[in-house]
């Protein structure tokens, strides 16, 4: 194992004959990357976990995810790569995509940047092309839609990117990254929408100020609790 500043990589051990799994957990406010033994790169967002074999054995390369991760998969047609997450499976050959499956959210989504993936949940499946997203909702239905992949992968470049997104969804992202608790006064502010890009390495008060300037709300910070009040 080679440990670097914000990541680690595995070197193949030709003597391994059985799958032995490790789990990499990234806490709130963190991010980390890993290079698996086949060369596949995985970028983990905050509050996420990846369970993966030290060395891939057998005909399939499989990992298990909770939270959010961006995958840059090494192509190997004889050994397909798959990500298992919250009752769904993303199968690929060689491609780049984002998978998001947080426990406090109702949907599991896969956003394709390059290549092709098969998203399967139960009896439903969909094949994605670049610029498409598969969404599994809490009822078990799968749908696909065209999206701007940048909005779902900008976090890997250190950016919060939102386009007409509900404030309650935005604040979930902010809460994970800055490890804070969010409290809304009333329900109106939750449904307000915001568009913009923010450097996520900025201090939280600056991020909140930028949102505050474009929406009719005010923020107050008390320790790790942020209260949002409509004006």
C-alpha positions in Angstrom: 0.0 0.0 0.0 1.3 3.4 -1.0 0.0 6.3 1.2 0.0 9.8 -0.2 -1.3 13.1 0.9 -5.0 12.6 0.3 -5.1 9.1 -1.0 -3.6 5.6 -1.1 -2.9 3.1 -3.8 -2.6 -0.7 -3.8 0.1 -2.7 -5.6 -0.9 -6.1 -7.0 0.2 -9.1 -5.0 0.5 -12.0 -7.5 0.4 -14.5 -4.6 -3.1 -13.5 -3.5 -5.7 -16.3 -4.2 -8.6 -15.2 -2.1 -10.5 -11.9 -1.8 -9.7 -10.0 1.4 -11.7 -6.9 1.9 -10.8 -3.5 3.4 -13.2 -0.6 4.1 -12.2 3.0 3.6 -14.4 5.4 5.5 -14.3 9.2 5.0 -15.9 11.3 7.8 -17.9 14.5 7.5 -15.7 17.3 6.3 -13.3 14.9 4.6 -12.4 13.7 1.1 -10.0 10.9 0.0 -8.9 9.0 -3.1 -7.8 5.5 -3.6 -6.2 3.6 -6.5 -7.4 0.0 -6.5 -5.1 -2.9 -7.4 -6.3 -2.8 -11.1 -5.5 0.9 -11.4 -9.1 2.1 -11.0 -9.2 5.5 -9.3 -12.0 6.2 -6.8 -12.6 9.7 -5.3 -14.7 9.5 -2.1 -16.8 12.5 -1.0 -17.5 13.3 2.7 -19.4 10.9 4.9 -18.8 8.0 2.5 -17.4 4.5 2.7 -16.0 2.0 0.1 -15.6 -1.7 0.8 -13.2 -3.2 -1.7 -10.9 -6.3 -2.1 -7.2 -5.9 -1.6 -6.8 -7.8 -4.8 -9.5 -8.7 -7.3 -10.0 -12.5 -7.7 -12.3 -14.2 -10.1 -14.2 -13.0 -13.2 -15.7 -9.8 -11.8 -14.4 -6.7 -10.0 -16.9 -5.7 -7.4 -16.9 -2.9 -4.7 -19.5 -1.7 -2.3 -20.4 2.0 -1.7 -22.3 4.1 0.7 -22.3 7.9 0.3 -20.8 9.4 -2.8 -17.9 8.5 -5.0 -16.5 9.3 -8.5 -15.1 6.3 -10.3 -12.5 6.3 -13.1 -12.5 2.7 -14.1 -9.7 0.9 -15.9 -11.1 -1.0 -18.9 -10.9 -4.8 -18.7 -13.6 -6.5 -20.8 -12.8 -9.9 -19.4 -13.3 -8.7 -15.8 -16.3 -6.3 -15.7 -16.4 -3.7 -12.9 -19.5 -3.2 -10.7 -20.5 -1.0 -7.8 -23.1 -2.3 -5.4 -25.0 0.4 -3.6 -28.3 0.4 -1.6 -30.0 -2.4 -3.5 -28.8 -1.4 -6.9 -25.8 -2.3 -9.1 -23.8 -0.2 -11.6 -22.0 -2.4 -14.1 -19.2 -1.0 -16.3 -16.3 -2.0 -18.5 -14.2 1.2 -18.6 -15.7 4.5 -17.8 -16.0 7.6 -15.6 -19.1 8.2 -13.4 -20.5 9.4 -10.1 -22.6 7.4 -7.7 -24.5 9.1 -4.9 -26.4 7.1 -2.3 -26.5 8.8 1.1 -28.6 7.2 3.8 -30.5 10.5 4.6 -31.6 10.9 0.9 -34.5 9.2 -0.8 -32.8 8.6 -4.1 -29.7 6.7 -5.5 -28.3 8.3 -8.6 -25.6 7.4 -11.1 -24.3 10.1 -13.4 -22.3 9.1 -16.4 -19.4 11.2 -17.7 -17.6 8.9 -20.1 -18.2 5.4 -21.5 -21.3 3.3 -20.8 -22.9 1.8 -17.7 -25.8 -0.6 -16.9 -27.8 0.5 -13.8 -29.9 -2.2 -12.3 -32.2 -2.3 -9.3 -34.5 -5.3 -8.8 -36.3 -6.1 -12.1 -35.6 -2.6 -13.6 -32.5 -1.6 -15.5 -31.3 1.2 -17.8 -28.2 1.7 -20.0 -26.7 5.1 -19.7 -24.7 7.2 -22.3 -22.6 10.2 -21.4 -24.6 13.1 -20.0 -27.4 10.8 -18.6 -28.3 10.0 -15.1 -30.1 7.0 -13.6 -32.2 7.6 -10.5 -33.6 5.0 -8.1 -36.4 6.4 -6.0 -37.7 5.2 -2.7 -40.5 3.3 -4.4 -38.0 1.2 -6.3 -38.6 2.8 -9.7 -35.7 3.5 -12.0 -35.7 6.4 -14.4 -33.1 8.0 -16.6 -32.7 11.7 -17.6 -30.3 14.0 -19.4 -28.3 16.2 -17.0 -25.2 18.3 -16.9 -22.6 16.0 -15.4 -20.6 18.9 -14.1 -23.3 19.7 -11.5 -22.9 16.2 -10.0 -19.1 15.9 -10.3 -17.9 19.4 -9.5 -17.2 18.4 -5.9 -14.2 16.4 -7.1 -12.7 19.7 -8.4 -13.3 21.5 -5.1 -16.5 23.3 -6.2 -20.1 23.3 -5.0 -22.2 23.7 -8.2 -26.0 24.1 -8.1 -28.6 24.9 -10.7 -32.1 25.7 -9.4 -31.6 23.3 -6.5 -33.8 23.3 -3.4 -32.2 24.9 -0.4 -32.9 21.8 1.8 -30.9 19.7 -0.6 -28.1 22.2 -0.8 -27.8 22.4 3.0 -27.5 18.6 3.2 -24.3 19.0 1.1 -23.1 21.9 3.2 -23.8 20.0 6.5 -21.7 17.0 5.4 -18.8 19.0 4.2 -18.5 21.4 7.1 -19.8 18.9 9.7 -22.6 21.1 11.0 -26.3 20.7 11.9 -29.0 22.5 10.0 -32.3 23.8 11.4 -35.0 25.5 9.3 -37.5 27.9 10.9 -40.7 27.0 9.2 -41.0 25.2 5.8 -40.9 28.0 3.2 -37.1 28.4 3.2 -36.6 24.7 2.6 -38.3 25.0 -0.9 -36.4 28.1 -2.1 -34.1 27.5 -5.1 -30.5 28.5 -5.6 -28.1 28.5 -8.6 -24.3 29.2 -8.5 -20.8 27.9 -7.9 -18.9 28.2 -4.7 -15.3 27.1 -3.8 -16.0 24.5 -1.1 -12.7 25.2 0.6 -13.9 28.7 1.6 -14.9 29.2 5.2 -18.5 28.3 5.9 -19.6 31.9 6.7 -18.6 33.0 3.2 -20.5 30.2 1.6 -23.6 31.0 3.6 -23.2 34.7 2.8 -23.2 34.0 -1.0 -26.4 32.0 -0.7 -28.0 34.6 1.6 -27.4 37.4 -1.0 -29.4 35.6 -3.7 -32.2 34.2 -1.6 -34.6 35.8 0.9 -33.2 34.1 4.0 -30.8 34.8 6.8 -28.4 32.4 8.5 -27.3 32.4 12.2 -24.4 30.3 13.4 -24.2 29.0 17.0 -21.3 26.6 17.4 -22.1 23.7 15.0 -25.8 24.6 14.5 -26.9 26.8 11.6 -30.4 28.2 11.8 -32.1 29.3 8.6 -34.9 31.9 8.8 -36.9 33.3 5.9 -37.1 37.1 5.6 
